[in-house]
Amino acid sequence: MKKVFRKIHLWLSVPFGLLITLICFSGAMLVFETEVMELCHRDLYYVEKVGPAPLPMGKVAEKVAATLPDSVSVTGVTASSAPERAWQVNLSKPRRASVYVDQYTGEIKGKYERAPFFTTMFRLHRWLLDSMKQDGGIFWGKMIVGTSTLMFVFVLISGVVVWWPRTRKALKNSLKIVANKGWRRFWYDLHVAGGMYALVFLLAMALTGLTWSFQWYRTGFYKTFGVEVQPSMGHGNAAANATAKGGKRDGKPEGREGRGAHRYSPYTNWQQVYEQLAEANPDYKQISVSDGSASVAVPRFGNQRGTDRYKFNPRNGEITETTLYKDLDNSGKIRGWIYSVHVGSWGGMLTRILTFVAALIGASLPLTGYYLWIRKKIKRRPASPKFLSAED
């Protein structure tokens, strides 16, 4: 049995190894993107001085809206519970566009822009730097990443079968990484023991990551948790994303009805809604308010994208509907859980660090495997015969 799995492990690792290294390494680079960006651009994400009280949320939205062209509108404001963090004002376009504002002075601190390095890492991680074909052709980068990830699952499982020792003492010894007995022993220990230490996290990342690659896998994965896939649940659904992020409604920018043509400011009661939700949720992490809807994120274990959602009457600020995260069924939770498990945020900073380390180990496994395989091939190669001397 082990002989069969050893062949599977080798035959899948050799052709897909370098791709697995690229996918794991780029994924590791994305784990702490937010922290790196905030460290490098602190003046964008934090206010210079905390004032006695922030400006009304509607006033902040109006200040930003006054600087925008007619084709762009403010779709919402996100306020953090940390008084030193700048507020994020979301825009209707381009997709995921936003600016950061000093909520105490109304100063627009700057526009959010993903750093070129992280943009490259994201495109490498998801599509191997490929782009979706406008004519609907095969998205080769996405397909290759998905296939490589699927093969990685079989590589990990076959590796466990091949490696698993027969005795408890051998198991204990196999989990040690020795650094003082030569490079070959070190790389072997790193490949075997490192792979076992990172196994659970690597499998979790691979199995959740496949939901972004294959529709058939996503359907089956969701059904495992009792969820039927709806068209709007597909990752990257353009229509759904446009609706979620804001955009045009009835041919006009959402929340505006044309500049100067609306009967009331769509931002008038945002502050009232914000204050109501802040009072009802004193432990909130952040509160987002948009035209007619709001959400509250609170510190929680597990799904880091889970929020309590509210609807309100834009004309008087009265909350008309409440949907608490704890009351949602599986279909309302699974996407957030998949993302949280994939990036390792489900358990806070500790699991993110472990995910980062596991992804780096995952990137190293094919490289150490190649090294051991080549060394083994060289060792098995027969020595060149010596030429016979004239005397012989």
C-alpha positions as CSV (number, residue, x, y, z in Angstrom):
1,M,0.0,0.0,0.0
2,K,2.8,2.4,0.9
3,K,4.5,1.7,-2.4
4,V,1.4,2.8,-4.3
5,F,1.0,6.0,-2.3
6,R,4.7,6.7,-2.7
7,K,4.3,6.6,-6.4
8,I,1.2,8.9,-6.3
9,H,3.1,11.3,-4.0
10,L,6.0,11.5,-6.4
11,W,4.1,11.6,-9.7
12,L,1.9,14.4,-8.5
13,S,4.6,16.4,-6.7
14,V,7.1,16.5,-9.6
15,P,4.9,18.3,-12.2
16,F,2.8,20.4,-9.8
17,G,5.5,21.2,-7.2
18,L,6.7,24.6,-8.4
19,L,3.1,25.7,-8.9
20,I,2.2,24.7,-5.4
21,T,5.2,26.7,-4.1
22,L,4.1,29.8,-5.9
23,I,0.5,29.4,-4.7
24,C,1.5,28.9,-1.0
25,F,4.2,31.6,-1.0
26,S,1.9,34.2,-2.5
27,G,-0.9,33.2,-0.1
28,A,1.5,33.7,2.9
29,M,2.4,37.2,1.6
30,L,-1.3,38.1,1.8
31,V,-2.0,37.0,5.4
32,F,-0.7,40.3,6.9
33,E,-1.5,42.6,4.1
34,T,-3.6,44.9,6.2
35,E,-1.0,45.2,9.0
36,V,1.8,45.9,6.5
37,M,-0.3,48.6,4.7
38,E,-1.2,50.3,8.0
39,L,2.4,50.2,9.1
40,C,3.7,51.7,5.9
41,H,0.8,54.2,5.4
42,R,-0.2,55.1,9.0
43,D,-1.1,58.7,8.0
44,L,-3.8,57.3,5.8
45,Y,-5.5,54.9,8.3
46,Y,-5.1,57.0,11.5
47,V,-6.0,60.5,12.4
48,E,-3.3,63.0,13.5
49,K,-5.2,64.0,16.7
50,V,-8.2,62.5,18.4
51,G,-10.8,65.2,19.0
52,P,-13.4,65.5,21.6
53,A,-16.1,64.2,19.3
54,P,-16.3,63.2,15.6
55,L,-18.4,65.1,13.1
56,P,-21.8,63.7,12.3
57,M,-21.6,60.8,9.9
58,G,-23.9,62.5,7.5
59,K,-21.6,65.6,7.5
60,V,-18.6,63.5,6.7
61,A,-20.4,61.8,3.8
62,E,-21.5,65.2,2.5
63,K,-17.9,66.6,2.6
64,V,-16.7,63.7,0.5
65,A,-19.6,63.8,-1.9
66,A,-18.9,67.5,-2.6
67,T,-15.5,66.5,-4.0
68,L,-16.8,63.7,-6.3
69,P,-17.8,63.9,-10.0
70,D,-21.4,63.5,-10.8
71,S,-20.9,59.9,-11.9
72,V,-19.6,58.8,-8.5
73,S,-21.5,58.8,-5.2
74,V,-21.0,57.9,-1.6
75,T,-22.4,54.5,-0.8
76,G,-21.6,54.3,2.9
77,V,-19.4,55.2,5.8
78,T,-17.6,52.7,8.1
79,A,-16.7,53.9,11.6
80,S,-14.3,52.0,13.8
81,S,-14.7,51.7,17.6
82,A,-11.1,52.8,17.9
83,P,-11.2,56.7,18.1
84,E,-7.8,57.0,16.5
85,R,-8.7,55.1,13.3
86,A,-9.9,57.2,10.4
87,W,-13.4,56.6,9.0
88,Q,-13.7,54.8,5.7
89,V,-16.1,56.3,3.1
90,N,-17.1,53.9,0.4
91,L,-17.7,55.1,-3.2
92,S,-19.9,53.7,-5.9
93,K,-17.1,53.2,-8.4
94,P,-14.7,51.9,-9.3
95,R,-15.3,48.6,-7.6
96,R,-14.3,48.6,-3.9
97,A,-13.2,52.3,-4.1
98,S,-13.0,54.2,-0.8
99,V,-11.4,57.2,0.8
100,Y,-10.2,57.7,4.4
101,V,-11.4,60.7,6.3
102,D,-10.4,62.4,9.5
103,Q,-13.8,62.3,11.3
104,Y,-12.8,65.1,13.6
105,T,-11.9,67.7,11.0
106,G,-13.6,66.3,7.8
107,E,-10.2,66.2,6.0
108,I,-9.9,63.6,3.3
109,K,-6.7,61.8,4.1
110,G,-6.4,59.9,0.8
111,K,-7.8,57.1,-1.4
112,Y,-7.4,53.5,-0.7
113,E,-5.1,51.8,-3.2
114,R,-3.8,48.3,-3.0
115,A,0.0,48.2,-3.2
116,P,1.4,46.8,-6.4
117,F,3.2,44.1,-4.5
118,F,0.0,42.8,-2.9
119,T,-1.9,43.2,-6.2
120,T,0.7,41.0,-7.8
121,M,0.6,38.4,-5.0
122,F,-3.2,38.3,-5.1
123,R,-3.2,37.7,-8.9
124,L,-0.4,35.1,-8.6
125,H,-2.3,33.3,-5.8
126,R,-5.6,33.3,-7.6
127,W,-4.8,33.2,-11.3
128,L,-1.0,32.9,-11.8
129,L,-1.1,36.5,-13.1
130,D,-3.6,35.5,-15.8
131,S,-6.7,37.6,-16.6
132,M,-10.3,36.6,-17.3
133,K,-11.0,36.5,-21.0
134,Q,-13.5,39.1,-22.2
135,D,-14.8,36.7,-24.9
136,G,-15.6,34.0,-22.3
137,G,-12.6,31.9,-23.2
138,I,-11.0,29.4,-20.8
139,F,-9.5,31.1,-17.8
140,W,-6.3,29.1,-17.8
141,G,-4.7,30.7,-14.8
142,K,-7.7,30.0,-12.6
143,M,-8.0,26.5,-13.9
144,I,-4.3,25.7,-13.3
145,V,-4.4,27.1,-9.8
146,G,-7.5,25.0,-9.0
147,T,-6.0,21.9,-10.5
148,S,-2.7,22.4,-8.6
149,T,-4.5,23.0,-5.4
150,L,-6.6,19.8,-5.9
151,M,-3.4,17.8,-6.6
152,F,-1.9,19.3,-3.5
153,V,-4.6,17.7,-1.4
154,F,-3.7,14.3,-2.8
155,V,0.0,15.0,-2.3
156,L,-0.6,15.8,1.4
157,I,-2.7,12.8,2.1
158,S,-0.4,10.4,0.2
159,G,2.5,12.0,2.1
160,V,0.9,11.1,5.5
161,V,0.3,7.5,4.4
162,V,3.9,7.1,3.2
163,W,5.5,8.8,6.2
164,W,3.3,7.3,9.0
165,P,5.6,5.3,11.3
166,R,4.7,1.9,12.8
167,T,5.6,2.7,16.5
168,R,5.0,5.5,18.8
169,K,8.7,5.9,19.4
170,A,9.4,6.2,15.7
171,L,6.6,8.8,15.5
172,K,8.2,10.9,18.2
173,N,11.6,10.8,16.4
174,S,10.1,11.6,13.1
175,L,8.6,14.8,14.3
176,K,12.0,16.2,15.2
177,I,13.9,18.6,13.0
178,V,17.6,18.2,13.4
179,A,19.9,20.9,12.3
180,N,23.4,19.6,13.3
181,K,23.6,16.4,11.2
182,G,24.2,17.8,7.8
183,W,22.1,19.5,5.2
184,R,20.5,16.4,3.8
185,R,19.2,15.4,7.2
186,F,17.9,18.9,7.8
187,W,16.0,19.1,4.5
188,Y,14.6,15.7,5.1
189,D,13.3,16.6,8.5
190,L,12.0,19.9,7.3
191,H,10.1,18.1,4.5
192,V,8.7,15.3,6.7
193,A,8.2,16.9,10.1
194,G,7.4,20.3,8.7
195,G,4.8,18.9,6.5
196,M,3.1,17.0,9.4
197,Y,3.1,20.1,11.6
198,A,1.5,22.2,8.9
199,L,-0.8,19.4,7.6
200,V,-4.1,20.5,9.1
201,F,-3.7,24.2,8.2
202,L,-2.6,23.3,4.6
203,L,-5.5,21.0,4.1
204,A,-7.9,23.6,5.5
205,M,-6.5,26.2,3.1
206,A,-6.6,23.9,0.1
207,L,-10.1,22.5,0.7
208,T,-11.6,26.0,1.2
209,G,-9.5,27.6,-1.6
210,L,-11.0,25.1,-4.1
211,T,-14.4,26.8,-3.7
212,W,-13.0,29.7,-5.7
213,S,-11.8,27.5,-8.5
214,F,-14.5,25.0,-9.5
215,Q,-18.3,25.3,-9.6
216,W,-18.8,21.6,-9.1
217,Y,-16.6,21.6,-6.0
218,R,-18.3,24.6,-4.6
219,T,-21.7,23.0,-5.1
220,G,-20.6,19.8,-3.4
221,F,-18.8,21.7,-0.6
222,Y,-21.8,23.7,0.2
223,K,-24.1,20.7,0.1
224,T,-21.9,19.0,2.7
225,F,-23.0,21.8,5.1
226,G,-26.7,21.6,3.9
227,V,-26.5,24.7,1.7
228,E,-27.8,24.9,-1.9
229,V,-25.7,27.1,-4.1
230,Q,-27.7,30.1,-5.5
231,P,-26.5,32.0,-8.6
232,S,-25.7,35.1,-6.4
233,M,-23.5,33.0,-4.1
234,G,-20.9,32.4,-6.7
235,H,-17.5,34.0,-6.0
236,G,-16.9,37.0,-8.2
237,N,-20.5,37.4,-9.4
238,A,-20.3,40.8,-11.0
239,A,-24.0,41.6,-10.6
240,A,-24.1,40.6,-7.0
241,N,-21.0,42.5,-6.2
242,A,-22.2,45.6,-7.9
243,T,-25.4,45.5,-5.9
244,A,-23.6,44.9,-2.7
245,K,-21.1,47.7,-3.2
246,G,-23.5,50.2,-4.4
247,G,-23.9,51.7,-7.9
248,K,-26.7,52.9,-10.0
249,R,-30.4,52.5,-9.3
250,D,-33.0,53.3,-12.0
251,G,-30.3,54.7,-14.2
252,K,-29.1,57.2,-11.5
253,P,-26.3,57.0,-9.0
254,E,-27.5,55.4,-5.8
255,G,-28.4,57.8,-3.1
256,R,-28.3,60.9,-5.3
257,E,-31.1,61.1,-7.9
258,G,-28.9,63.5,-9.7
259,R,-26.8,66.2,-8.0
260,G,-29.1,68.9,-6.5
261,A,-32.3,67.1,-7.7
262,H,-33.1,65.1,-4.6
263,R,-35.7,66.3,-2.1
264,Y,-33.6,65.4,0.9
265,S,-30.0,64.5,1.7
266,P,-29.6,60.7,1.7
267,Y,-27.1,61.2,4.6
268,T,-29.4,63.2,6.9
269,N,-30.2,60.4,9.3
270,W,-27.0,58.4,9.1
271,Q,-25.7,59.8,12.4
272,Q,-29.0,58.9,14.2
273,V,-28.7,55.3,13.0
274,Y,-25.0,55.1,13.9
275,E,-25.7,56.4,17.5
276,Q,-28.6,53.9,17.9
277,L,-26.5,51.0,16.9
278,A,-23.4,52.1,18.9
279,E,-25.6,52.4,22.0
280,A,-27.2,49.0,21.4
281,N,-23.8,47.3,20.7
282,P,-21.2,48.8,23.1
283,D,-18.6,46.2,22.2
284,Y,-18.8,46.8,18.4
285,K,-15.7,46.6,16.3
286,Q,-17.1,48.7,13.5
287,I,-20.4,50.1,12.2
288,S,-21.2,50.7,8.6
289,V,-24.1,52.8,7.5
290,S,-25.4,53.3,3.9
291,D,-28.6,54.4,2.2
292,G,-31.3,52.4,4.0
293,S,-29.1,49.7,5.6
294,A,-26.4,49.3,8.2
295,S,-24.3,46.6,9.7
296,V,-22.5,46.0,13.0
297,A,-19.4,43.8,13.3
298,V,-18.5,42.7,16.8
299,P,-15.4,40.7,18.0
300,R,-16.2,37.1,17.7
301,F,-14.5,33.7,17.3
302,G,-14.9,32.0,13.9
303,N,-16.5,33.9,11.0
304,Q,-14.8,37.2,10.9
305,R,-17.1,38.5,8.2
306,G,-20.3,37.8,10.2
307,T,-22.3,41.0,11.0
308,D,-25.6,42.0,12.4
309,R,-27.6,43.7,9.6
310,Y,-30.3,46.4,9.9
311,K,-32.6,48.2,7.5
312,F,-33.9,51.7,8.3
313,N,-36.1,54.4,6.8
314,P,-33.8,56.9,5.1
315,R,-36.3,59.7,5.7
316,N,-36.5,59.5,9.5
317,G,-33.8,57.0,10.6
318,E,-36.2,54.5,12.1
319,I,-34.8,51.0,12.1
320,T,-37.4,48.8,10.4
321,E,-35.7,45.4,10.2
322,T,-33.0,43.6,12.3
323,T,-31.2,40.4,11.2
324,L,-28.8,39.1,13.8
325,Y,-25.9,37.0,12.7
326,K,-26.6,34.4,15.4
327,D,-30.1,33.8,13.9
328,L,-28.9,33.2,10.3
329,D,-29.0,29.7,8.8
330,N,-26.0,28.0,7.3
331,S,-26.4,29.7,3.9
332,G,-25.9,33.1,5.5
333,K,-22.8,32.0,7.3
334,I,-20.8,29.6,5.1
335,R,-19.1,32.1,2.8
336,G,-17.7,34.1,5.7
337,W,-16.6,30.9,7.4
338,I,-14.8,29.7,4.2
339,Y,-13.0,32.9,3.9
340,S,-12.1,33.1,7.6
341,V,-10.7,29.5,7.6
342,H,-8.8,30.1,4.3
343,V,-7.0,33.1,5.5
344,G,-6.6,31.9,9.1
345,S,-8.5,34.8,10.8
346,W,-11.1,32.5,12.5
347,G,-9.1,32.3,15.8
348,G,-7.6,35.8,15.9
349,M,-3.9,36.7,15.6
350,L,-2.6,33.3,16.8
351,T,-4.3,31.4,14.0
352,R,-3.2,34.0,11.4
353,I,0.4,33.5,12.5
354,L,0.1,29.8,12.3
355,T,-1.5,30.1,8.9
356,F,1.4,32.3,7.7
357,V,4.0,29.8,9.0
358,A,2.0,26.8,7.5
359,A,1.8,28.5,4.1
360,L,5.6,29.1,4.1
361,I,6.2,25.5,5.0
362,G,3.8,24.5,2.2
363,A,5.9,26.6,-0.2
364,S,9.0,24.8,1.0
365,L,7.7,21.3,0.7
366,P,8.1,20.9,-3.1
367,L,11.6,22.5,-3.0
368,T,12.8,20.2,-0.3
369,G,11.1,17.3,-2.0
370,Y,12.9,18.1,-5.3
371,Y,16.2,18.2,-3.4
372,L,15.7,14.8,-1.8
373,W,14.4,13.3,-5.0
374,I,17.4,14.6,-7.1
375,R,19.9,13.5,-4.4
376,K,18.3,10.0,-4.4
377,K,18.5,9.8,-8.2
378,I,22.2,10.8,-8.2
379,K,23.0,8.3,-5.5
380,R,21.3,5.5,-7.4
381,R,23.1,6.3,-10.7
382,P,25.8,3.6,-11.4
383,A,29.4,4.7,-11.4
384,S,31.1,5.0,-14.7
385,P,33.3,2.0,-15.5
386,K,37.1,2.5,-15.2
387,F,39.1,2.2,-18.3
388,L,41.4,-0.9,-18.3
389,S,45.1,-0.2,-18.2
390,A,47.5,-1.5,-20.9
391,E,48.9,-4.0,-18.4
392,D,45.5,-5.5,-17.9
